[in-house]
């Protein structure tokens, strides 16, 4: 079992700044994966997972205590935290600390990411989560398998 990432020093408001289009209500950070996925307790008490790679938000437990109990089961840990995959990256020298995560040069939301050699790297957690939030906001209305053209630069000025 991989050690859990410390979350006490993380600023959930800053992490979710570019995700407010998807998560408008207040939440509390309860855990995170080595890939930057965030486990959040809602005001109702359920735990949801923000999968930053595919840009989805899904309930994973009805309460934080249920979530913590579920984390004792290897199958749930693998499903939610992808520990074996994280260990494989560590064997190749990619070992994120508490303020980092595994990022991908070509984001995994794009089918083309599967064909990129050495696609993974150790990324700043805040930068990675922010970048992916902005990216997913921009492509949220694109149908699955649809084509996109990315333009990197400053966002247009608001009128």
C-alpha positions in Angstrom: 0.0 0.0 0.0 1.3 3.4 -1.0 1.5 6.0 1.7 -1.4 8.5 1.5 -0.6 12.0 0.3 -0.8 14.6 3.1 -3.6 17.1 2.4 -3.5 19.4 5.5 -1.3 22.0 3.8 -3.4 22.1 0.5 -5.7 25.0 -0.3 -8.9 23.5 -1.7 -10.2 26.9 -2.8 -7.1 27.4 -4.9 -7.2 23.8 -6.2 -10.8 24.2 -7.4 -10.5 27.7 -8.8 -10.7 26.4 -12.4 -13.3 23.8 -11.6 -16.0 26.1 -10.2 -17.9 25.6 -13.5 -18.4 22.0 -12.3 -18.2 22.3 -8.5 -20.0 25.4 -7.4 -20.9 24.4 -3.8 -18.4 24.5 -0.9 -16.5 21.2 -0.3 -13.8 19.9 2.0 -10.8 18.0 0.7 -10.6 14.6 2.4 -8.0 12.8 0.2 -6.2 12.9 -3.2 -4.6 10.5 -5.5 -1.1 10.7 -6.9 -2.6 11.7 -10.2 -4.2 14.8 -8.8 -7.7 13.4 -8.4 -9.5 15.0 -5.5 -11.9 13.4 -3.0 -14.2 16.0 -1.6 -16.9 16.0 1.1 -20.0 17.9 0.1 -22.1 20.0 2.4 -24.6 17.0 2.5 -21.8 14.8 3.8 -21.2 12.5 0.8 -17.8 12.1 -0.8 -17.3 12.8 -4.5 -14.3 12.2 -6.7 -13.1 14.9 -9.0 -11.3 12.9 -11.7 -9.1 15.6 -13.2 -7.9 13.4 -16.0 -11.3 12.8 -17.6 -13.1 15.9 -16.1 -15.8 14.1 -14.2 -17.3 14.4 -10.8 -18.9 11.3 -9.2 -20.1 10.3 -5.8 -18.0 7.5 -4.3 -19.4 7.2 -0.8 -22.4 8.3 1.2 -20.2 9.7 4.0 -16.6 10.3 4.9 -16.6 7.4 7.3 -17.9 5.1 4.6 -15.2 6.4 2.3 -12.4 5.8 4.9 -13.7 2.2 5.5 -13.8 1.6 1.8 -10.2 2.6 1.5 -9.2 -0.4 3.6 -10.2 -2.6 0.7 -7.4 -3.1 -1.9 -9.9 -3.1 -4.8 -11.3 0.3 -3.8 -7.8 1.7 -3.3 -6.8 0.6 -6.7 -10.0 1.9 -8.3 -9.8 5.3 -6.6 -6.0 5.8 -6.1 -4.5 3.6 -8.9 -1.7 2.6 -6.5 -0.2 -0.1 -8.8 0.0 2.4 -11.6 1.6 5.0 -9.3 4.1 2.4 -8.1 5.0 1.6 -11.7 5.8 5.3 -12.4 7.8 5.4 -9.2 10.0 2.5 -10.5 10.8 4.8 -13.4 11.8 7.7 -11.1 8.5 9.6 -11.1 7.8 10.1 -7.4 5.6 13.0 -6.6 5.6 14.6 -3.2 2.7 16.1 -1.3 2.6 19.2 -3.5 3.1 17.3 -6.8 1.3 14.7 -8.9 1.8 12.6 -12.0 0.9 14.8 -15.0 0.8 14.0 -18.7 2.3 16.0 -21.5 -0.7 15.1 -23.6 -3.7 14.9 -21.3 -5.3 11.5 -21.0 -8.7 12.9 -22.0 -7.3 12.9 -25.6 -7.0 9.5 -27.3 -3.7 10.6 -28.7 -2.1 10.4 -25.3 -1.9 6.7 -25.5 0.7 7.0 -28.3 3.0 9.5 -26.7 6.3 8.0 -25.4 7.4 9.2 -22.0 4.1 11.1 -21.6 4.2 11.2 -17.8 6.1 13.6 -15.6 6.1 15.0 -12.0 3.9 18.1 -12.1 3.1 20.8 -9.6 -0.3 19.8 -8.1 -1.8 23.3 -8.3 -0.7 23.9 -11.8 -1.8 20.5 -13.1 -5.3 20.6 -11.5 -5.8 24.2 -12.6 -4.7 23.5 -16.2 -7.0 20.5 -16.4 -9.9 22.4 -15.0 -9.6 25.0 -17.6 -9.1 22.5 -20.4 -12.1 20.4 -19.4 -14.3 23.6 -19.1 -13.3 24.5 -22.7 -14.1 21.0 -24.1 -17.1 20.2 -21.9 -19.6 20.5 -24.8 -17.5 18.6 -27.3 -19.0 15.1 -27.9 -16.9 12.1 -27.0 -14.5 11.4 -29.9 -15.0 14.9 -31.3 -12.1 16.9 -32.6 -10.7 20.0 -30.9 -8.1 22.5 -31.8 -6.1 23.9 -28.8 -4.8 27.4 -28.7 -2.4 28.2 -26.0 -2.3 31.8 -24.8 -4.1 34.4 -22.8 -7.9 34.1 -22.5 -9.8 36.8 -24.4 -10.5 40.0 -22.4 -14.0 40.1 -20.9 -16.2 43.0 -22.2 
